[in-house]
Amino acid sequence: MKKISITLLLLASVLASCDHINNKEVPNFMVRLDLGTYALWNTYGVSGVGDYRYFNRDKRLPANFPYNVNTYTGYGGVLLIQGLDAGTGSYAPLAFDAACPVENKMDVVVGIDSENFDAVCPKCHSHYDVLMGGGGPKSGQAYTLKYGLRQLKVYTSPNGGYTITNN
């Protein structure tokens, strides 16, 4: 009886691991994006469902953002979008490293499809659910490989905005 229980437990864990999404394929470069004041959030933040913005310090995106020596935007930049937070079940700002995990190059970043708000890689054409699926793959090589976008942490600031980090 004990052998059967152990076998069933091992089988269950193997089957459960088959559905695991790898969102750690993209290198974990430092992220620290301070939109922590009401003024910064009001200017550079996202407010409505599907509203999005890219931040990339090396490419100076957005062009007029006040980047400083304490600002880091990860491997492929930061994709900030207003979507459904699976942890709370409410709409909130979500952030992802914008690099496609299939291509795994800092200059191959996902774009947003304005029809369905999927993040789409311009090279491998994989689709990612950034609006409600935590950056999980929807189609393409990412779906086959079970690669998701690297999700970043978004913290509420006491000054009316948010801070985005990977810590």
Sequence and secondary structure as in RCSB ss.txt:
>XXXX:A:sequence
MKKISITLLLLASVLASCDHINNKEVPNFMVRLDLGTYALWNTYGVSGVGDYRYFNRDKRLPANFPYNVNTYTGY
GGVLLIQGLDAGTGSYAPLAFDAACPVENKMDVVVGIDSENFDAVCPKCHSHYDVLMGGGGPKSGQAYTLKYGLR
QLKVYTSPNGGYTITNN
>XXXX:A:secstr
 HHHHHHHHHHHHHHHHTT  B   S    EEEEEEEHHHHHHHS  STT EEEEBTTTTBSTT    TT EETT
T EEEEEEEETTTTEEEEEEEE B TTT  TT B EE TTT  EE TTT  EEE SSSTTEEEESHHHHHTB   
EEEEEE TBEEEEEE  
